């Protein structure tokens, strides 16, 4: 495989796709490339990557850890677990292996699943939940679920005392240097993510630019390509770790927090979704229009939208972002190309013709690729439990597909064709359901929908109940009204959840 088009060193060296990696492949790469350490990576209760480090002293040791994993204290890593039987196994998933770009000692990192003392997947683990969701959807409907994430973040850069080419606040969408100062950071992050197996579509400067007495804050986005849902989640988890580690090298902070300052754009984590069957995008019909399966999935997203916030909007500042006029949703509705809606059908390449031929004045061959039309869920933010958020969307799509008539009715009822925040649209907002306005309210909606999440066989009851308790413990009902017009109090809350 040409190194010109393949940046992942394992894929290039082994000459095969990551999904086909075996134990022997991993051993060969380690022994032939002077790798001295193996790091097991797994997500904890805070959604961040944890590490269990092995310095490889012998081939027998390497073979053992790759074959049987290792024990860890599950109660210190996850909330929904009995401390009386807290020992769990971490078992490596070979397809996720990547060369650690930050380790001074040559190291290979591998994501792991949690397993119980009985040798089965830990039912309360978030990655287990997503795997189960994808498997159940496939079994019940025949569809594979694909997804991609739009990862938004702020860089906290030092104040530019010279004031050269200052970025305009709230006007920095796809701005370029010299008006942006952190393009090189984003480009380096994209390079490292790609080398670690991530499949990136593009990166660009986002709307947000904030100037304070201490920092100049700059917002950016990195968007991934559509892929099977488990891969999509793994890529986002690894990407966030890479970006934080790179920021540490640069000597700056970055934050994926949903809100940095009132009146300025917050950071979302939008998920684009797609159903695939027989290698074809099931969200478009034979004529290239939005399919019935897509509208059924949308109906499912809308039905469970309010309780899905329990996985995607998990801290009080999440609800400082979900306010009108900030391109963040507040109502449960959907529309094509409509950024004011919770669910958006973005501009695709349906009926677009050969624009490259028109632009270049000559025929341009279009490659054969899967129709990229997606359906976007715009509510989640950087506080999201990525695995659970995506599992919730898979679960909602499954409901939509299995309850076709009802889901189509929901989609028809909640469709909008205008900007619901525009002047004169107040009547539209009044007829639409609202998203919750606090973690407390989100917990109430999850409690309302609890039975479906459990009865689907995807979500564990102990996990759901633990999430409800955690959200209610914030006791943040009415927070937006409490801190309105009080910048110092707002700043304290924002700082508390800056690294959510």
N, C-alpha and C positions, 0 to 999 in steps of 0.2 A: 504493500500500500504506500503510495507516494507521500513523502514527508511534506510535500508542498501543500497537500490538502488534509493531512492528518496530524493534528497537534498533540494528541494524547500519546505519550511515549509508550504506554503498555499496548495500545492498539497497533501502533506502528511496529513495535518489536515483535509482537506475537502474530501479527498478520491476520487478526480475526476481530470480530465485533465484541464489545465488552460483554454483551449478554451471553456470549458463548465461552467466557473465561471458565477454566476449571482449576481445581486445586493444583494440579501439576503445572498449569500455565503460570500461576502465581509464584510457585516455587522456582520455576525456571527463570522468571524475570528477576526475582530476588537474588538468586545465586549468580546469574550471568551479569548483573549490573551493579554489584557491590553494595546492595541494600543491607544495612546493618540493623535497622529497627523496623518493627511492625507495630502500628498503632491501631487498636480497635476503636472505632468511633460509634457512638450511639447517642440518641437524643434523650435528654432528661426532662423533668417536669417543666423547666423553663424554656424548652424548645431549642436549647443550644446544644451543640455537639460536645459530648464528653470524650475523654481519652483514657485508654488503658494501654500503657506502653510496654513493649517487649523488646529487649535487646537480644538479638538472635545469637546465641552462643554455639548452636549446633544444628545440624540438619534434622535431627530427631526432635528437637524442641520446636522448630519451625513446622514440621509435619504435624506434631501434636496440636498446636494451637489452631492451625488451619483446619484440622479434622474435627476437633471436639470443643473448640472455643475455650472459654474460661468462666469462672464464677465471679459475680459481683453482688454488692449489697443493693438489692432492688428498692428497699424502703428509703434509701438515701437518694435514689434517682427518680422515683415516681411516687405520686401521692396515692393513687388507687391501688394499694397493695397492703397486704397484712404483714405488719412488722414481725409477727410471730413465725412467719415462713418466708422471710425476705430474700433468701438466697435465690438468685436467678442466673441463668447462663446467658452469655453473649456469644452468638454464633456468627462468624463472618459470612457476608454475601459477596462472593468472588467478583460478580459483575460490577461492583461499586469501587473496586480497588483503584487507587490513584497515587502518584508520587507526591509526597508532601513538599510543596514549594518553599516552605519556610524553615524546615528543620536543617540545622547545621550538620547533623549526622544523617547520612542518606537513609530516608525512611519511606515506607509504603503504608498508606492508610486504607482501611477497609471499613465500610459501614456494616453494622451488625443488627440482627434481630434479637429480641429477648425471648428466652424459652423458660418454661417453668421446670420445677423439679421432676415433673413427669415427662419431660422431653417434648412438650407441645408449645406452640407459640403462646406467649404471654397475652391473655385475652384483653387486659387493660392497657397494653402498650399502644401508643398512637399509630406506629407504623404497622403493627398487626391489624389494626382497625381498617387502615387504608387497603392493605393487601386483601383482607376479607371482603371489603366493599367491592373491589374490582372483580374478585372471583365470583361473588354472589350475583353481581350484575350480569356477568358473562353467562353464568348458569341459567339465570331466570329469563334473560332477554336475548342472548346471543350477541350482544354488543360489547365491544371493548371501549373503555373510557380513556380519552386522551385529554391532556391539559397542558397549559403553559402558564407561567407566572410573570407578572410585571413588577419587578422589584424596585421600589422607590426608596430613596434615602436622602439625608442631608449630610454634607461634610461641614464640620465646624472649623473653618479656617481662621488663621490669625487675621486681625484687622489690617487691611491694606492702608497703611498710613499715608502712602503717596496718593491714594485716591485715583489711580490710573484706570480708566475704562470701567467705571463702576457698573455692576449689573442692575438693571431696572427691576424693582420689586414687583412680583407677580407678573413679570413680562419676560421670563427667561426661557420659555419653551423652545427647545432646540437651538438655543443661543450658542455661539462659538467663541473661541478665544479671539481677541484678548478680553472680551467682556466676561467670559467664564474663566475661572482660575484652576479648576480641578478636572479638566478633560483628561490630562495625563494619568491621574489616579484612576479614573473610570476605565481608560483604555488598558492600563496595566492589570486592573482587576479582571477585565474581560479576557485578557490573554491567559491569566492564571486559571480562571474558571474553565476555559476551553481545554487547557492542558490537563486539568483534573477531570475531564469527561463531560463538562457542561456543553450544551448545544445552544449557543446564543444567537438570537436573531439580530439584535442591534442594541446600541446604547445611545443615550442622548441626554442633554440638559433638560430638566423639567421646569415647570412654571416658577417654582419657589426660589426667591432670593431674599434673604433677610439681613439687614445691617444693624448691628447692635454696637454698644460701646466697646465690647470685648471681642466679638467675633463677626466675621462675614460668613453667613451660612449660604450654602449653595446646594440646590436640589438636583438630583439626577435620577435616571431610570435605566435599568438593564432588563431587557425583555428576552425571553427564551423562545425557542422553537417548540412547536407542538410535538408531544411524544406520549407514550403510555404513562398513565397517571402516577404510578409508583416512581418511575424515572423522573417525572416532573418534580415530585416532592423531594427526592434525593438531591437533585441538582440545586434546588433552592436552599436546602439545608447546608450543603457544602459551600454554596456561593456566599451565604451570609457569614460563614466562618472565615472564608478567604478574605472577604472585604474588611471584616473587623481586624484580622491579623495584618493585612496590608496597611490599614489606617494606623495601626500601632507602629509599624515601621516608619510611616510618614510623620509620626508624632502628632496626629490629629485624631479627634473623635469623629465617628460617624454614627448616625442614629436612624433606625427604621421606624421610630415611634410614630404613631398616627398623627400627633399634633405637637408642633414645636412652639408656636405662638399664635394666639387668636388673631384672626384677620389675615392670616397667611395660609397658603396651601398646605394641607397635611399630606402625609405619605400613605398611599394605599398599597395593597397587594392584590391587584385585580387578577382574577383567574379566567383565562379563556378555556373553553371546553369544547369537546367534539366527541360524537359517537362514531365508531368505526366498525364496519362489518365487511368481511371479505376484502380488506385492504382499501375500501372506499369510504369516503366521508358520508355518513348517513344524515348529516345536517342539511344536505342539499339534495333535491330530487333530480330526476333525469333531465329536467329542463333547466337545471341550475338555480332553481328558486329554493327558498327556505322550506324544508321538508316538514311533513307531519310529525316525524320523530323528533325534530328540533323543537317544534311547538309543544309537544308533549313534555319534553325535558324542561322547557321554559316554564310550563305550568307547574311542574314539580318544584323547580327553584323558587317560584313565587309562593307556593303553598307553604313551604318550610323556611322562607326567607327570614322571618323574625327569630326563629330558634337557631338558624344557622349562625347568627351573630355570636352565639355562645362559644363557637369554635374559632371564629374569624375576627372578633372584636372583643378582646378579653381583658382590657384594662379601662379604668374610668376615662382616660384621655381619648379612647376610641370614639367616645360619644361627643367630644368637642370637635371632632372632624366631621361627623355626620350632621352637618348643618347646611342650610340652603346657600346657593350662590358660590360654592367652592368646588364644583364639579364632583361632589360626593353625594351619594343618594340619601334621601330621607324618607321616601315613599316606596311602597312595593308596587312596581310597575315595570314595563319593558317597552322597547321600541327599537326600530332600526336606525343606527347611526346617532342615537339620542343619548348624549352624555349626562342628561339629568335623570335618567332612569336607573333603577337598580340592576336590571338586566339589559344589556345592549347587544344588538346584532351589528357588529362593526362592518365597515365597508370592506367587501371582499372583491374577488375578481370575477364575479358573476356578470355576464353580458358586457365585459369590458373590451372585448376585441383584442387586436394586436397593437397595443399602444406603443410598444418599442419600435415597431415598424413605422408607425406614424411619426414618432419622434426623430427617427434616423433616416427617414426617406427611402428605406429599402426593407426588403423582407427580413424578418428575424424569426428564427426557429424557436418555438416555445417548448421547453423541456416537459416531459411527462412527469407530473408530480401530483400528489394528492391535493384535491381542492382545499384551499386553506380556510374556507369559511368557518368561523367559530361563533360561539355564543359566550359573551363575557359577563361574569358576575362581579360587580364593582364594589361590593360592600367591604370585604376583608381588608385588614391593614397589617402593618408590620408586627403587631402583637399576636397575630394568628398562630395557632398550632397548625402548621402547614399540613401535616398528615391528616389531622381530624377535620380540618376545613374541607380538604378535597374529598375525604370519605363522606362528609355530610352532603356534598354536591352529588357524588355518585349515588348516594342513598336517595336523594331527592329526585334525580333523573330516573332511577329505578321505579319510584312511586309513579312518576309521570307516565312512564311507558306501560306500567301494569294497570293503570287507571286512566286509560286513554280519553274517554269521553269527558270525565270530570276535569282532567288536566287541560284539555283543549278549551273547555268552558272558562277555566281560570285565566288561561292565556288571552282569550278573546276579551274577557271582562277587564283585564288590567293592562291592555295595550294602550299606549299613548303615542301620538305622532308629533307632539310639540314639546318645547322646553317648558317643563312644568313650573320652572322658577321665573318664567317671563311675566312681565306685567300683564294683568288680565287673566292669568291662568289659575288664580286662587281657587276657583270652583273645581278645577280638576284635582288639585291637591286634596280638597275636602272629601272627595269621593274615594280616594285611594287609601288603603291601609298604611299605617306608619311603621317604620322601623323602630325598635326600642330606643330609648334615649338614655339608658344607663345599663350598667352590668346587672343591676338588680332586676330591671325589666327583662333583660335578655334571659336571665335565669328563670323568670316566670314563664316565658315562652317555651324554653326547653322543657320545663316541667309539664307544660300543656301537651307538648308533642312527644313526651318521654316514651310512651308505649310504642309508637311507631319505630323509633330508633332502635329499641330493644327487640321488638317482634320481627324486625327485618332480619335478625340474626347477625347484624353487622356490628352494632355497638353493645358493649358490655354494660350491664345495669350498674355495677359498682363504679365504672368510669363516669357514666352519665350523672349519677348522684353526687360524685365528688366534684364534678364541674359545676353543678348547680350550687353546691355549698360554697365553693370558692368564689363564685360570682356574687352570691348574696352577701358574703363576708365583706365585700367592698362597701356595702351600705351607701351607695352613691346616688340614690334617687334624688333628682332635683339638683345635681351638681352644676349643670350648665347655668341654671338660674342663680345658684349660690355665688358663683365666682364671676358672674357677668359684671363687667365694668371694674373688676378688681385685678389688675395685671400682676400685682405681687403674689396674690394667692394662687392665681393661675400658673405663674412661673414655678412655684413650689410643687404643684401637682405635676406639671410637665417634667420637671427635673426628676421627680420620684420614679417616673416610668420611662425615662429617656432610653434605657437599655432593656425595654420590656422583652 
